[in-house]
Amino acid sequence: METSLVVIFFLLGSALGSFAHCVASRTLDGESWLKNPSYCFNCRKKIKWYQNIPLFSWLALRGRSACCHQKIPVDYFLVELFSALVVMGLFARLSSVAFLPAVALAQAGAKEEIIPYSILFSAILMWVFLLVLGLVDLKSKLLPSRWLYWLFLPALLLAYFSGETLVSIILGGGVVALIFFIIWFVSKKKWLGSGDIYLGAALGLSLGWPLGLLVLVFAFWLGTLFGLPLVFLKKWGRKTIVPFGPFLIVAWLVVLFFQSHFGRFITLLFGYWRI
């Protein structure tokens, strides 16, 4: 793997992280992310391009705005760094032909080198949508509908280029959505929001059956591992509203990155690896 490509995808990831953070912030403020250029969140002055370079500008400015010297929240830097690592990891993982299921290679024929990059860019596009949704959910405990609906486009592209069958796609998204709907209905909207149903469905269909179900399982495990200590420390109570979207997104990343390692477990559980 060429080092230059790894660096390029790292920088691409940081730029996409900066973009997603901007979109999430403006979504929360009810502003358009298309019309206005970047501006200081404190004094509202326009930010110059060289003061808005992902990762580097925050470090060069020592975490303070160049125009009014107010502190820039560290989450700007952390989101850009995390996104850079995710996109770099996606490149390292998904650009390998060895990653692909046999059905995708069979469909590719003589053009099999094209398929990994189709999967890669579908996954990166989906990651941008998920990052926006995760940031909004963390800050508002809500998942915006318009972003959820658009999420199904990269999810379907990822499933298609990965060689998932129609049955696998329907089961992967449908089973997760059904489980979430039952929880949402039984709890009378207290345990889950309706947005989690759409998010779970998109994540499930993007990986197909039964990997989609693993996303749900890991999300609940992550939520439990994260939440139990906070409950014992009395930081969380019965009335605490917990955004479940970020747990689903992290679980999706785990399954996407390590799906080949789950093959034996899935075969033992379901009797098959893919349908």
KOLLOZA-894065 format. One record per atom (N, C-alpha, C): residue in three letters; x, y, z. Coordinates in steps of 0.1 Angstrom, whole numbers, plus 2048, in hexadecimal, padded with zeros to 3 digits. Layout:
<sites>
AlaXYZ
...
</sites>
This chain:
<sites>
Met8087F4800
Met800800800
Met80980D800
Glu8068167F7
Glu80E8227F6
Glu80C82B801
Thr817830807
Thr816839812
Thr80F84680E
Ser81184B802
Ser80B8577FD
Ser7FC8567FD
Leu7F784B7F9
Leu7E88497F9
Leu7E2849807
Val7E9843810
Val7E584381E
Val7E4851823
Val7EE859820
Val7EE867825
Val7E386F81E
Ile7E186C811
Ile7D687380A
Ile7C8870810
Phe7C6864813
Phe7B9860819
Phe7B8865828
Phe7C386682F
Phe7C386C83C
Phe7BF87B83B
Leu7C5882832
Leu7C1890830
Leu7B389282B
Leu7AF889822
Leu7A188981E
Leu797887829
Gly79A87D832
Gly79287B83E
Gly791887847
Ser79C88E849
Ser79C899852
Ser7938A484C
Ala7948A683E
Ala78C8B0838
Ala77D8AD838
Leu77A8A0837
Leu76C89C838
Leu76789D846
Gly76F89B850
Gly76C89D85D
Gly7688AB860
Ser7718B485B
Ser76E8C385D
Ser7618C7856
Phe75F8C184A
Phe7528C4843
Phe7468BF84B
Ala7478B3850
Ala73C8AD857
Ala7398B4864
His7438B986B
His7418C1877
His73A8CE874
Cys73E8D4869
Cys7388E1864
Cys7298DE861
Val7268D485A
Val7188D1856
Val7108CE862
Ala7168C686C
Ala70E8C3878
Ala70B8CF880
Ser7158D8881
Ser7138E4889
Ser7098ED883
Arg7098EE876
Arg6FF8F786F
Arg6F18F086F
Thr6F18E386F
Thr6E48DC870
Thr6DE8DF87D
Leu6E68DF888
Leu6E18E1895
Leu6DC8F0897
Asp6E38F9890
Asp6E0907890
Asp6D590B887
Gly6D090287E
Gly6C6905875
Gly6CB90D869
Glu6D890C866
Glu6DE91485B
Glu6E190B84F
Ser6E2911844
Ser6E690A838
Ser6F5908838
Trp6FA8FC834
Trp7088FA833
Trp70D8FC825
Leu70590081C
Leu70990280E
Leu70C91180B
Lys70491A811
Lys70592880D
Lys710930813
Asn71292F820
Asn71C938827
Asn729931829
Pro734938827
Pro742933829
Pro744931838
Ser74F92B83C
Ser75292884A
Ser755935851
Tyr75093685D
Tyr751942865
Tyr75493E874
Cys75994887B
Cys75D94688A
Cys750944891
Phe74F93A899
Phe7429378A1
Phe7409428AC
Asn74A9498AF
Asn7499538BA
Asn7469618B4
Cys74F9668AC
Cys74D9748A7
Cys747975899
Arg745969893
Arg73E968886
Arg74696D87A
Lys75397087C
Lys75B975871
Lys75E969868
Lys76096C85B
Lys763962851
Lys77195C854
Ile77394F853
Ile780949855
Ile787948848
Lys79494C848
Lys79C94B83C
Lys79F93C839
Trp7A293982D
Trp7A492B829
Trp7B0925830
Tyr7BA92C832
Tyr7C6927839
Tyr7C5925848
Gln7BA92B84D
Gln7B692985B
Gln7AC91E85D
Asn7A9917852
Asn79E90D853
Asn7A390084D
Ile7B08FD84E
Ile7B68F0849
Ile7B48E6854
Pro7AD8DB851
Pro7AA8D185B
Pro7B78CC863
Leu7B58CB870
Leu7C08C6879
Leu7CB8D187A
Phe7D18D5870
Phe7DD8DE870
Phe7D98EB876
Ser7CE8F1871
Ser7CA8FE876
Ser7C88FF885
Trp7C18F588A
Trp7BE8F4898
Trp7CB8F48A0
Leu7D58EC89C
Leu7E28EA8A2
Leu7EA8F78A1
Ala7EA8FD895
Ala7F190A893
Ala7EC91589B
Leu7DF91689C
Leu7D89208A4
Leu7D891D8B3
Arg7DD9128B7
Arg7DD90D8C5
Arg7CF90D8CB
Gly7C59098C2
Gly7B89078C7
Gly7B09148CA
Arg7B591F8C3
Arg7AE92C8C5
Arg7AB9328B8
Ser7A093A8B7
Ser79C9418AB
Ser7A694C8A7
Ala7A994D89B
Ala7B3957896
Ala7AD965897
Cys7A0966896
Cys79A974895
Cys7979798A3
Cys7929718AC
Cys78E9768BA
Cys79596F8C5
His79D9658C2
His7A695E8CC
His79E9568D6
Gln7919538D3
Gln78994B8DB
Gln78D93C8D9
Lys78B9348E3
Lys78E9268E2
Lys78691F8D8
Ile78C9178D0
Ile78590E8C6
Ile7839018CD
Pro7778FC8CF
Pro7758EF8D6
Pro77D8E48D0
Val7838DC8D9
Val78C8D18D4
Val7858C78CC
Asp7778C68CD
Asp7708BC8C5
Asp7728BE8B6
Tyr7758CB8B2
Tyr7788CD8A3
Tyr7848C589F
Phe78E8C68A7
Phe79A8BF8A4
Phe7988B08A5
Leu7918AB8AF
Leu79089D8B2
Leu7878968A7
Val77D89D8A2
Val774898898
Val77C89788B
Glu7848A1887
Glu78C8A087B
Glu79789587C
Leu79D893888
Leu7A688888A
Leu7A087B889
Phe79587988F
Phe78E86C88F
Phe789869881
Ser78487387A
Ser77F87086C
Ser78B86D863
Ala797873865
Ala7A387085D
Ala7A7862860
Leu7A785D86C
Leu7AB85086F
Leu7A1846869
Val79484986A
Val78A840864
Val78B83E855
Val78D84A84E
Val78E84983F
Val79B84283B
Met7A6845842
Met7B283E840
Met7B182F842
Gly7AA82C84D
Gly7A781D84F
Gly79E817845
Leu79481E840
Leu78C819836
Leu794816829
Phe79D81F826
Phe7A681D81A
Phe7AE81181C
Ala7B4810827
Ala7BD80482A
Ala7B67F782A
Arg7A97F782E
Arg7A17EB82F
Arg79A7E8822
Leu7947F181D
Leu78A7EF812
Leu7917EF804
Ser79D7F4803
Ser7A47F57F6
Ser7AA7E77F3
Ser7AA7DE7FC
Ser7B07D17FA
Ser7A67C87F3
Val7AA7C17E8
Val7A17B87E2
Val79E7AC7EB
Ala7A77A97F4
Ala7A579D7FC
Ala79A79F806
Phe7967AC808
Phe78B7AF811
Phe77D7AA80B
Leu77C7AA7FE
Leu76F7A97F8
Leu76A79B7F8
Pro75D7997F9
Pro75678C7F8
Pro7587877EA
Ala75777A7E9
Ala7597737DC
Ala74F7787D2
Val74377B7D6
Val73877F7CC
Val73C78C7C6
Ala7427957CD
Ala7457A27C8
Ala7507A17BD
Leu75A7987C0
Leu7657967B6
Leu75F78F7AA
Ala7557867AC
Ala74F77F7A0
Ala748789797
Gln74179379E
Gln73A79D796
Gln7437A678F
Ala74F7A8795
Ala7597B2790
Ala75F7AD783
Gly7617A0782
Gly76779A776
Gly77579F774
Ala7777A4768
Ala7847A9764
Ala7877B776A
Lys77D7BD770
Lys77F7CA775
Lys77F7CA784
Glu7847C078B
Glu7837BE799
Glu78A7C97A1
Glu7947D079A
Glu79B7DA7A2
Glu7927E67A4
Ile7877E879C
Ile77E7F379E
Ile7757F17AA
Ile7727E57AD
Ile7687E37B8
Ile76D7E77C5
Pro7797E57CA
Pro77D7E97D7
Pro77C7F87D9
Tyr77F8007CE
Tyr77E80F7D0
Tyr7708137CF
Ser76780C7C9
Ser75980F7C9
Ser75380D7D7
Ile7588027DE
Ile7548007EB
Ile75A80B7F4
Leu76780E7F2
Leu76D8187FA
Leu7668257FA
Phe76482A7EF
Phe75E8387EE
Phe74F8387F2
Ser74882C7F1
Ser73B82B7F6
Ser73B82C805
Ala74582580B
Ala74682581A
Ala74A83281F
Ile753839818
Ile75784781C
Ile74C85081B
Leu744850811
Leu738858810
Leu72E85581B
Met72C84981E
Met723845829
Met72984A836
Trp73684A838
Trp73C84F844
Trp73985D847
Val73A86583C
Val73787483D
Val729876842
Phe71F86F83D
Phe711870841
Phe71086C850
Leu717861853
Leu71685C861
Leu71D86586B
Leu72786B867
Leu72E875870
Leu725881873
Val71F886869
Val71589186B
Val70A88D874
Leu704881872
Leu6F987C87A
Leu6FE87A888
Gly70A87488A
Gly70F871897
Gly71187E89F
Leu717888899
Leu71A8958A0
Leu70D89C8A4
Val70389C89B
Val6F68A289E
Val6EF89A8A9
Asp6F088D8A9
Asp6E98858B3
Asp6F08878C1
Leu6FD8888C1
Leu70488B8CE
Leu7008988D4
Lys6FE8A28CC
Lys6FC8AF8D1
Lys6ED8B28D4
Ser6E48AC8CC
Ser6D68AF8CD
Ser6CD8A48D1
Lys6D38978D1
Lys6CB88B8D4
Lys6C18898C9
Leu6C388E8BD
Leu6BA88C8B2
Leu6C18898A5
Leu6BB88189D
Leu6C187E890
Leu6B9885885
Pro6BE88E87E
Pro6B7896873
Pro6B288D868
Ser6A588E865
Ser69F88585B
Ser6A688684D
Arg6A9892849
Arg6AE89483B
Arg6BB88D839
Trp6C388D843
Trp6D0886842
Trp6CE877843
Leu6C487284B
Leu6C286484C
Leu6BD85E83E
Tyr6B4866838
Tyr6AF86182B
Tyr6BA860820
Trp6C386A820
Trp6CE86A817
Trp6D885F81A
Leu6D985B826
Leu6E285082A
Leu6E0843823
Phe6D384181F
Phe6D0834818
Phe6D783380A
Leu6DB83E804
Leu6E283E7F7
Leu6EF8377F8
Pro6F983D800
Pro706836801
Pro705828807
Ala6FA826810
Ala6F9819816
Ala6F680E80B
Leu6ED812802
Leu6E98097F7
Leu6F58077ED
Leu6FC8117EB
Leu7088107E2
Leu7138077E8
Leu7158087F5
Leu71F8007FC
Leu71A7F17FC
Ala70E7EF7FE
Ala7097E17FD
Ala70A7DB7EF
Tyr7077E37E5
Tyr7077DF7D7
Tyr7157DB7D3
Phe71F7E57D6
Phe72C7E27D1
Phe7337D77D9
Ser72E7D57E5
Ser7347CA7EE
Ser72E7BC7E9
Gly7257BC7E0
Gly7207B07DB
Gly7157AA7E3
Glu70E7B27EB
Glu7037AC7F3
Glu6F77A97EA
Thr6F179E7ED
Thr6E579B7E6
Thr6D97A37EA
Leu6CE7A37E2
Leu6C27AB7E6
Leu6BC7A67F3
Val6BC7987F5
Val6B7792801
Val6BF79680D
Ser6CD79780B
Ser6D679A816
Ser6D37A981A
Ile6D27B2810
Ile6CF7C0813
Ile6C27C281B
Ile6B87BB816
Ile6AB7BD81C
Ile6AB7B882A
Leu6B17AC82C
Leu6B27A683A
Leu6BA7AF843
Gly6C67B383E
Gly6CF7BB846
Gly6C97C884B
Gly6C27CF843
Gly6BB7DB847
Gly6AE7D984E
Gly6A77CF849
Gly6997CD84E
Gly6997C785C
Val6A17BE85F
Val6A17B886C
Val6A57C2877
Val6B07CA874
Val6B47D487E
Val6A97DE880
Ala6A27E3875
Ala6987EC876
Ala68C7E787E
Leu6897DA87B
Leu67E7D4882
Leu6807D3891
Ile68C7CF895
Ile6907CE8A3
Ile68F7DC8AA
Phe6947E68A3
Phe6947F38A9
Phe6857F88A9
Phe67D7F589F
Phe66F7F98A0
Phe6687F38AC
Ile66A7E68AE
Ile6647E08B9
Ile6687E68C7
Ile6757E98C8
Ile67A7F08D4
Ile6737FE8D5
Trp6738058CA
Trp66D8138CA
Trp65E8128CE
Phe6578088C8
Phe6498078CB
Phe6468038D9
Val64D7F98DE
Val64A7F38EB
Val64D7FE8F6
Ser6588058F4
Ser65C80F8FE
Ser65581C8FC
Lys64C81D8F3
Lys6448298F0
Lys64E8358EE
Lys6588338E5
Lys66283C8E0
Lys66C8418EB
Lys66C83A8F7
Lys67583E902
Lys683839900
Trp68582D8FB
Trp6928278FA
Trp69A82A8ED
Leu69282C8E3
Leu69882F8D6
Leu69083A8CF
Gly6978428C6
Gly68F84B8BE
Gly68D8458B0
Ser68384B8A9
Ser68084589C
Ser68C847892
Gly695851895
Gly6A085288C
Gly6AA84688D
Asp6AA840899
Asp6B383489B
Asp6AE828892
Ile6A182888F
Ile69C81D887
Ile6A181F878
Tyr6A182B873
Tyr6A682E866
Tyr6B582C865
Leu6BC83186F
Leu6CB82F870
Leu6CF820870
Gly6C8819879
Gly6CB80A87A
Gly6C880386D
Ala6BD807866
Ala6BA801859
Ala6C480384F
Ala6C981084E
Ala6D3813844
Ala6E080C847
Leu6E480C853
Leu6F1805857
Leu6F07F6854
Gly6E47F0857
Gly6E27E2855
Gly6E37DE847
Leu6DC7E683E
Leu6DB7E2830
Leu6E97E5829
Ser6F07EE82E
Ser6FE7F1828
Ser7077E5829
Leu7057DD834
Leu70E7D1836
Leu7077C4832
Gly6FA7C4831
Gly6F37B882E
Gly6F17AF83A
Trp6EB7A4837
Trp6E879A842
Trp6F378F842
Pro6F878B84D
Pro6F478F85B
Pro6FD799861
Leu7067A085A
Leu70F7AA85F
Leu7077B5865
Gly6FB7B985F
Gly6F37C4864
Gly6EE7C1872
Leu6EB7B5875
Leu6E77B1882
Leu6F27B388C
Leu6FE7B0888
Leu70A7B2891
Leu70C7C0895
Val7097CA88C
Val7097D888F
Val7007DB89B
Leu6F47D589B
Leu6EB7D78A5
Leu6F07D28B2
Val6F57C58B2
Val6FA7BF8BE
Val7067C78C4
Phe70F7CB8BC
Phe71B7D28C1
Phe7177E08C6
Ala70D7E68C0
Ala7087F38C5
Ala7037F28D3
Phe6FB7E88D5
Phe6F57E68E3
Phe7017E28ED
Trp70A7DB8E8
Trp7167D88F1
Trp71D7E48F5
Leu7207ED8EA
Leu7287F98ED
Leu7208028F6
Gly7138038F4
Gly70B80C8FC
Gly70B80790A
Thr70A7FA90C
Thr70B7F491A
Thr7187F7921
Leu7237F491A
Leu7307F691F
Leu733805923
Phe72E80E91A
Phe72F81C91D
Phe726821928
Gly71A81C928
Gly710821931
Gly71081C93F
Leu71480F941
Leu71380A94E
Leu71C811958
Pro729815955
Pro73181D95F
Pro72A82A962
Leu724830958
Leu71E83D95B
Leu71183C964
Val70A830962
Val6FF82E96B
Val70482C979
Phe70E82497B
Phe713821988
Phe71982E98F
Leu71E836987
Leu72484398C
Leu71984E98D
Lys70D84A98A
Lys70185298B
Lys70285F982
Lys70985D977
Lys70986896D
Lys6FD867963
Trp6F985A962
Trp6ED85895A
Trp6E2853963
Gly6D5857960
Gly6CA852968
Gly6BF84D95E
Arg6B3849964
Arg6A984495C
Arg6A484E951
Lys6A585B954
Lys69F86594B
Lys6AA86A942
Thr6B6865942
Thr6C186A93A
Thr6BE86692B
Ile6BF86F922
Ile6BD86C914
Ile6CB86990E
Val6CC85D909
Val6D9859904
Val6D88588F4
Pro6E185F8ED
Pro6E085D8DE
Pro6E68508DA
Phe6DE8488D4
Phe6E383A8D0
Phe6EA83A8C2
Gly6E88448BB
Gly6EE8458AD
Gly6FD8438AD
Pro70484A8B6
Pro7138488B6
Pro71783A8B8
Phe7108338C1
Phe7138248C4
Phe71181C8B7
Leu70681F8B0
Leu7048188A4
Leu70F81A899
Ile713827898
Ile71D82A88E
Ile72A824892
Val72F82489E
Val73B81D8A2
Val73A80E8A0
Ala72F8088A3
Ala72D7FA8A1
Ala72E7F7892
Trp7287FF889
Trp7297FD87B
Trp7387FE876
Leu73F80787C
Leu74E808878
Leu7557FB87C
Val7527F6888
Val7587EA88D
Val7557DE884
Val7497DC880
Val7457D1878
Val74B7D386A
Leu74B7DF865
Leu7507E2857
Leu75F7DF857
Phe7667E3861
Phe7757E1861
Phe7797D2863
Phe7717CB86C
Phe7767BE870
Phe76C7B386C
Gln7647B5861
Gln75A7AC85E
Gln76079E85A
Ser76C79E854
Ser772791850
Ser77578985C
His77778F867
His77B788874
His76E78287A
Phe763787876
Phe75678287C
Phe750776875
Gly75777286A
Gly752767861
Gly74F75A869
Arg759756871
Arg758749878
Arg74C74A882
Phe74C755889
Phe741757893
Phe73375788D
Ile73275E881
Ile72575F87B
Ile721751875
Thr72B749870
Thr72873C86B
Thr723733876
Leu729734882
Leu72572C88D
Leu717730892
Leu71473D891
Leu707742896
Leu6FC73F88C
Phe6FE742880
Phe6F3741876
Phe6F573586C
Gly70172F86C
Gly703723863
Gly708727856
Tyr709734853
Tyr70E739847
Tyr715747849
Trp71D74B83F
Trp724758840
Trp71D763838
Arg71976082C
Arg711769824
Arg70676281C
Ile6FC76A819
Ile6F1764811
Ile6F076C804
</sites>
